[in-house]
Amino acid sequence: MCGIFALAAFGVELSVEQIVTLLVNGLRRLEYRGYDSAGVAVTSKGATHVVKESGNVQALHDHILSQRDAIGFTETSRSSVGIAHTRWATHGVPCTRNAHPQTSGGDDPEFVIVHNGIMTNYREVKSFLEGKGYAFTSDTDTEVVAVLAAYLYAEQTKDGASITFSKLVLELMRLVEGACAFAFKSRHFPDELVVCKRGSPLVIGIRHEDSDTATHAGAPLTNGGPMEVFVASDTSSIAEHTKKVVYLEDDDVVSIAPDQIRFFNAHRAKESEMLSEERAVAELELQLEALSKGGYAHFMLKEIYEQVETVMGSMRGRVNWETQQIALGGFMNNRRIINNARRIVFISCGTSLNACLTVRPLFEELVDVPIAVENASDFIDRAPRMFRDDICCFVSQSGETADTLRAMEHCKKFGAVLVGFTNTVGSAISRQTDFGAHLNCGPEIGVASTKAFTSQIVTMTLLALLLCEDSRAAGPRREQILKGLQELPSVLTKCLTATEPLVKAIADRMADAKSVLVLGRGYQHAIGLEAALKIKELTYIHTEGINAGELKHGPLALIDEHITVIIICTTDALIERVRAAVQQIRARNGRPIVMLSQPDPEVEALADTVLRVPATVDCLQPIVNVVPLQLLAYHTAVARGNNVDCPRNLAKSVTVQ
């Protein structure tokens, strides 16, 4: 949930001000991962300076500028190591004391670290260290790791013995439990940065004259010369510096020093010897323009409008519109495995879960095996029995969602087939599944997911169409859906143009609402859930998504003239049942906002406000319907003065349980 950014520059003359600027700019790219507090650690005037501030990265930047003389902005060096962090609180309240970097104590601490994840055995380790006389000043598990590093160093260097920085961190990683990623800086090893990961994401970017042609990292650099290495929780903060990256494996410990980057693995390294390994160097395809707002007020608004292109991006190269054949990545070589499946289980959280619920009816219609959708956090609590011929699909924008990863580990124990749908190349899900599909919708910066949601629906719809490709009975339906997919970008363009003015007016009225209900049925039930999630995430208004069929089983008691009710009443096979819900609400003095895709005089007479959207195929109508509801959440949040891209208490990549 937090964001790590670190850099090591050797043979490059940089001032402290330049280092700090690089660190802060890196944090700005990662701010969607957490923004409770932030901090940096740099070396100048012969000592390590740690600067932290509660609040967002801009607050940290302002605080750093006020300390520029004390930090020594003008000092330069040809060997620089700096670490930085933006925090989403898991242990300890958001405040400067609990912000990262955390230290091992003292004015010039031995060890300074930043951390993403949760150390699950920190209480036991903290108690042990307190018994050894160590004191703690924060409430964080991270400080425990910093103090543990100091303790291990003291133990390993008794009687004049020595230990390398990487060996020290290897020993430490064997004592730390839980999913985590760390970056370490030490006054004992001033020209070295050590990073490591287990479960939480970490990627290394390399800029060196050898890097353009390098295919692997881990061997000594042949030409010496200047080298800059950037370490981050994801590639968005590295792309502006280099396209050459290494995705770390679990239990990797990496030593970054002049002329060499060395990779070790705590799981494979032996006590008696430290054998370094090599890692493949990948080429980033991320475009810098995708990381800017492009003239929009917020990333979220930009990403809502980008859906016109991104839904097509999820289909590009995968659909032959003339032959109506689907080519979907790793699925093509595994058709027999899928065809012999006992069942297909979709496992995910949050918005990704809503995407799975959206496509469930289509899979049940087109695919001749049982379909299940599981909430990953509930799934790991129940730990149900799985089978070798289960196809388990793990859906996550980041590919790093902790509960989804734990569910994947559970399924793997039973030998189930693991399939991934992610938007992040090199993520844990993309690496650890047997095969899968990338969403191809570009980086999503806004914390509230929009374009990834619609691309998940499109990509999973392609899978359903692929699996029924040989079914003669499904042929006409399949042809209808493919035609709808081909027309989808133009339908979304029409929807955005037609709905935003009215959506803004509704948002202005809804800004003072105390509670909102969003009702849908059939394909639209999941869109009601997703709309409710977006509204509550961004506006902080209590919002509940309800299956319209459940209205009379309790929720009807909430209806009066004061509550805001949104009903998705677009035309499909269930339209008559949804009309009945509109009538029930109106009979209780409710004032429903009704979404329609076709003229409906009966419903229009009952509605307080009618929001018209273009019509498309029933299974694709959710993609059209969700767009004005995303806009409604956005404009209501703006009307309430909320930070749309960074809503309170939330982070985009949920890498902790």
N, C-alpha and C positions, 0 to 999 in steps of 0.2 A: 504493500500500500504506500510505502515511502519511495522517495526517489534518491538514488545515489549518483553522484557525478564526481569523478576524480581525474586528475591528469598528472602525467610525469613527462617532463621535457628535459632532454639531455643534449648538450651541444648547441642549444638555442638560447640566446641572450634574451631574457625576459625580466621585466620589472615586476615587483610585487603587485603593483596596480594592474598590470596586464594579466597576471595569474588570477587575481581576484575577479577581474572582469570576465575571464573565460569561465571561471567557476560559477559565477552568478548567472551568466547567460545560459550555461548548461542547466542550471536549476530552473530557469524560466521555461525551458522546453519540457521539464519534468513536473511542473507544478500541478498538473492534473492528477498526479499520483498522490498528492498530499500537500496541504498548505496550512497546517496548524502552526508550524514554526519552521525555521530554516537556519543554517549555519555553515561556516567555512572554517578551514584550518590551513594556514600557510606558515612558512618559515621566513623570518627576517630578523635582523639584528641578533643573530645567533640563537634565537629561541623560537618556539612554536607559538603562534598567535591563533587563538580560537575566538571567533566572533559569532554570536548567536542572537536570534531575536524571535520572539513570538509573533505570530501573524504570517503574512505571505512573503514571497521573495522580495517584493518591492520594499517592504518594511526592513528586511535584512540589508538590502542595498543602501537604503538611507542611513541605517545605523553604521554600516561600514564606512561610508563617506564621512561620518562624524568622528570616526576613529582613525582617519587616514594617516595622521602624523604618528600616532602610537604604533600603528601597524608597520609603518615604514614603507609607504607607497613607492618611493623613488629608488629604493634599493634594487639592484639588479643581480642576476645570477645566471650561469650557464648550466645549472643543475637544479631543477625545481620539481617539487612534489606538493600537490595540494589536494584536499578532499573537501567535499561539500554534500549537503543533504537537505532535502525538504521533507517534512514529517507529517504523517497522519497518525495520531496518537493511538497506541495500543496498550502501553504500560505507562501510567502516570499522566496527569492532566496536561493539556497543551500549555506550556509556559517556557520561558527561557532556560530555566534550570533543567528541564527535561528534554530540551532541544538537542539535536546532534550538531556537531561532533561531541561525543562523550570522551572523557579522558580517564587515565589511571590516577589522576590527582596531582596537585602541586601547580606552581606557577609555570614551570616548564616541564610538562608531563612526559613520562617515558613513552607512553603509547596514547595515540589519538585514533578513534575509529568512528565510522559511520556504518549504519546497519539498516537493512530492510528485512523484516520478518519477525519471528517470535522465537526466543530461546525458551523452550518449554521446561527446562530443568534449572532455570535461573535461581529459584528460591534455594535449592539445595546447594548450588555453587556459592551463592551469596553468603549463606550461613557458614559454609566451610571457610570462606575468605575472612569473614568477620571473626571467626575463631582464631585466625592467624594474625589478627590485629589490624586488618584493613578496614577503612571507613568509607562510607558512601554518601554522596551529596544529592543524588537524584532518585527518582522512583523507577528508573528504567532498567530493563534487562540488559540494555546495551552497555551501561556503565559496568555491569558485572563482567562482561567480556573484556573490557579495557583493563580492569583491575586483575582479571585472571591472566591476561597477557603479561602484566608486570610481575605477578607472582611466579609464573612459569619461567620468565627470563631470570629472575633472581635465583630460582632453584637450579636452573641449567647452567648458570655461570659461576656457581660456587667454586672456590679453590682455583680460580683462574681458568676454568673451562670456558668454552665458547659455543655458540649456537648460531646458525644462520636465521635470518628473519623468516624465510619460507619454512624452515624446519620448525620454528617456534609456532607458526600459524597452523602447520599440519598437526602438531601435538594439541593445540588448542581446539581445532575442529573435531578431534576425536573425543573431546570432553563436552562439547556443546551439542545439545539435542534440539531438534526442531528445524523448520524450514527457515533459511536465513541466507543473506548475502552481506559481506563485509568488505570495507576498504580500510587498510591499516596504514598509519604513518607513525614513525618512531624517531626519537632523537638519537637512539642507538644505531639507527640505520638511515642516516639523513638523505642518502641518495638512492633510496629504494622505496617503491610502493608495492604493497602486497595486497591482493584481493582474493576472495574466495566465495564460493556459493554452494548451497545445498537447497534445492527446492525453489528458492526465489531467483528471479532472472538477473543475469549480469552479462554484459557484452563488452568487448574490448575493440576499440578502433585504433589502427596503427597508421602513422604517417612517417614515412622514411623513404629514402631514395630507392630501396629495394622493394618497397611495399607494392608498387604498381604491378610487378611481375610475380610477386610471391604467391604461392599456392598453399603453403603451410607456414606456421609460426612455431617457434620452439628451439630452433637451431640458432647459434650465434649469428648476428648480422654480419654479412661478409664484407661490407664496405665501410663499416664504422659510420662516421658522419652523424649529423643531427637526427634525433629521433623524438617524436612526440606520440604519446600514447594516451588515449582517452577511454575512461571506463564509465559505464552508465547502466542504469536499470533497463533502458531500452534505446533503440537506435535513433530516436527522434532528436536526441541531444548530441549525437555523434555525426550525423549526416553532413552538417556544414563544415566539418573538419576533414573527414576522410570517407571514402567509400569502402575501404578495406577493413573488414571486421572479423572477429573470432567470437563465436557463441560458446560460452563455457559449459562444460558438462557438470553434473552434480558431483560434489566433493572435490572439484578442482581448486587448487591453490596456485596462484600465479605470482611470480616474482618479476617485477618490472624494474630493471636497473640499466645503467649505461651499457649500450651495445648488445643487450640481450633481454629477451622475454622468455622466462622458463616456466613450463607448465608441469605441475605435479598433481597427483590425485590421492587424496587422503584414504580412499578406499583401497587403492592398489599399492601405494607406497609401503615399503617394508621398513621396520624399525631400524634395521642395520644399514640400509642404503637408500639414498635419495636419487632415484632415476627419473630424469625429466622426460616428458613426452612431447609429441607434436600435436598441433591442432590445425584443422583445415581453415584456410582464410576464405571468407565469402565476400562477394561483391554486393554492396547495397544498391538497390534499385530505387530507393526513396528519393523523390524530387523535393528540393527545398521549397518550391512554391506551395507544396501541400502542407507545409508547416507554418504558413502565414495566413492571416485572416482574409487576404485578398479583397480588401475594401469593405467587408462586412463588419458590423459592430461587434459580433461575437463569433467564435469558432462554431458554436452550435448552429447559428443561423446559416452560416456558410455550408455546414455539413447537411442541413436540411435541404438546401437548394442543390447541393451536389448530387443528391439521390437520382436526379434525372440522368446523370452520367454513370453513377456507380452501379445502378442496377444493370446497366448494359455492360459495365466492366466485369461484373460477375458472370456474364454470359459470353463475353468475347472469347472466341477461339474454342468454345465448348459446344456450340449449337450450329449445325449445318441446316440453315433455314430451308434449303431446297430439298434435301433428303430427309429432313426432320430427325436426324440422328444426333445423339448426345455423346460427347467425349468429355468425361469428367475425371481428370487426373488419375490417381491411383485406383479408382474404382474399375477402370477398364480391364486391368489385369487380374481382378479379383471377383469377376462376375459369378464364377461357380461357387465361391465361398458364400457370397451373399445370397445366391439362389437356393443354397442348401441350409439357410439359417433357420433356427428354431423360432426366432423372433428378432425384431429390431428395437433396441432401447435407446432413446435419446436422453442424455443426462446433462444438466446445465443449471445455471443460476440466473436470477434477475432477468434482464432483458433477453438474454439468450434463451432462458427457459420459456419466455413468452413467444419467441420465434419458433421454438419446437412445438409448443401448443398450437400455434397458428397452422403449421403444416401437418399436424397429426391427422385431421380428417382426410386430407388428400392422400396420405400414405395408406390409411385404412380403406380408401376407395380403390386405389390403383394397385396396391402391393398385396400379394396373397400370403402374407405372414402376419402374426399378431404384432401390433405396434404399442409400445409403452413410452411414456414421457415421465421422467423422474426429476424431482428437485434434488440437486446434488447433496445439499446439506442434510436433507431428510434421508436420502439414500444411504449416506455413510453412517447415520445414526442407526438405521435399521439393519444395515449390512446383510442384505438378502442374498440367498444362494443364486449364483449365476452358472452358466453352462458354456461348454466349449463352443457350441454352435450358436451362441448368442452374438449378434452384431451390436456392439455398444458404441454409440456415437456421442462424442464429447464436443460440445459446442461452446466456444468461448472467444470473444473478440480478441482478448490479449493472449490467449493460449496459456495463461499462467494462473487462472483462478484456482485458489487453494482447495476449496471444497470439491471442485470438479477434478482436480488432480488426485485428490484422495480417493474419490470414487473410481477413477481410472486405475489406481493401484489395487483397489479391491477387486475390480473385474479381472485384472491381469492375473491375480492369484488363482482364479478359476479357469484360466486359459481362454477366456472369451476373446473374440476378434475386436480389436480396438481401432476406432475410426475417429479422425479429428476434423472439425470445421473451425478454423481460426483465421484471424486477419493478420497474424504476426509470424513471418518467416523466422525459423530458429527458436520458436517458443517451445516450452516443455511439452505441450500437447502435440505440436507438429513433429517433434523429434521422437516422442515415445509411443506414438500410435503406429499401427501396422500400415495404414494408408489413410488418405483423406482428401480434403479439398480446401484450397485457400479462397478467402472471400473476394480478394482482388478489388477492394473498395478504397484503398489508400488509407493513410493514417487518420485516425479519429482522435481529435484532441479534446473536444468538449467532453466533460465527465458524463453527461447524460447521453447515452448512445442513441444515434438516429440512423445514419447511413449503414452502420454495421448490422443493425436490426433488419432492415429491408434486404440487404445483401445476403444475410443468413437465410431469409425466407426464399429468395430467388435460388440460391445455391442448393438448398435442400429440396426445392421443387424440381430442379434439374435432376437430382438423384431419383426422385419418385418417377419422373418421366423416363429415365434410363432403365429403371428396374421393370417397367411395364412395356418396354420397347418391342418385345416379341409377342405381346398380347393382342390378338386380332380384336377381341371384344373392347379393349381400351383404346383402339385406334382413333375413333371419332373424338372422344374426350381429349385424348392426347393432342390431336391436331388443334382442337379449340384452345387448349392451354398454351401451346406454342405460339399460336397467332396472338394471343393476349400478351405473352411475354415480349414478342417482337414489337408490339404497339405500346408497351408499358412506358418507355421514356416520354413519348408524346402525350400520353394520358397524364403522367405526373406533371409535365409542364403546364398542361391545361388546368390541373388541379391547383397548383401553386398560384397561378395567375388569378383564378376565379375565387379562391377562398380567403386569401390573406387579408383583404380589406375588412370583410365581415368578422374574421377571426380576431383581428385587433379590437374591433368594437366589443365583441363578446368578452375578450380578455380584460378590457377596462372595467366592465361590469363585474367580472368574476374576481377581480383583485381583492375585493372586500369579503369574499365568501369565507364562511367558517368550515364548511364541509361540502364535498362534491361526490356524487355518485356517477359512475360511468357504466352503462349497461350495453351488453351485446349478447348475441346468441349465435351458435354454430361457429362459422369461421370468424365472426366478429367478437366472440367472447374473449379470445386472447388479446384482441386489439383493445377491448375495454380494460383488461388488466394492464396492458402496456401503457395506455393513455393515463390510467390512474397512477402508475409508477412514475411516469414523467412529471405529472402535475405535482405529486407530493415531493419528488426529488428537488424540483426547481422552485416551487412556490411556497413550500412548507405548509400548504393547506392540507388538512386531512382529506384524503381521497381514497375511495374504495371502488375497485372494479368488480362488478357483479354479473353473473350469468342472468340474463333477463328472465329465464325460466324459474329462477330462485326468488324472484321478487316477492311473490305471494307467500313464500315460506319464511318470512321474517323481516327482510329489509323494507317492506312496504310501511312498516311502523315508523320509519324515519321520514317519510314523505310529508312535506307541508309546503306552504308558499315561500318559505325562506331558503330551503336547501336547493343547491344547484344540481340539476340532473341532466346528464348528457346521454342520449340514446342513439346507438348506431342502428339505423333502420334502413340500410341499403338493401336493394332488391336481391333476394335469393330464395331458396326453397322454404326458408323459415320466416318469410316476411309476415305472414298472417299472425304468427305467434308473437312476433315483436310488436306488431300493431296493438295486440291485446295488452302488452305491457304499457304502451303509451296511453291507452285508455284508462288503465288502472291508476297511473300516476296523475293523469288529469282529473280523475274522479276524486282524488285526495288533495285537490288544490295545488298539485305540483305544477311547475312551469318548465316543462322539458325543452331542452335544446336538442333538436332532432336532426340527425344527419341522413340525407336522402340521396339516392343515385338516380331515381326516376320520379317524375311527377306523381304525387299521391295526395289527392284532395282531402281524403279522409284524415290522414295523419297531419297534413298541413293545417287543417282546421283545429287540431288539438294542440299543436306545437306553439310554444312561446316564441321560439326562433327556429328557422329552418336553415341548415347549412347544407348546400348542394355540392356534391362531388361528382366527377365523371364516372360513368359505369364501365366495368370491365368484367372479365370472367370471375365467377364467384370465388374461386380459390386465390385469385390475385387481387380481389377487391380489398382485402386487409392492407395491402401495400399502399393503395391509394388512400384508404380511409385514415391510416395512421398519420399521414403527412400533415393535414390540417390540425390534428390533435397534438402533434409535436409543436406546431406553430402556436397553438393555444397555450400550451405549457410555457413555451418561450416568452410569448408576449405578456402573459400574466405575471411571470417572474420579473420581467422588465418593469411592468407597471407597479410592482411592489418594491422595486429598487433592489432586487437581489442580484448577486453575482452569478450570472447564468452559467458561465464556463466552469466555475468552481463553487458549486453549492456546498453549504455548510455540512460538516461531519461526513462527507463522502469522498471517495477516491475512485478513480476509473478502474485501475487494475487491482483487484482484491486478492492480494497474494498472501493474506493471513486468514486463519480460520475464525 
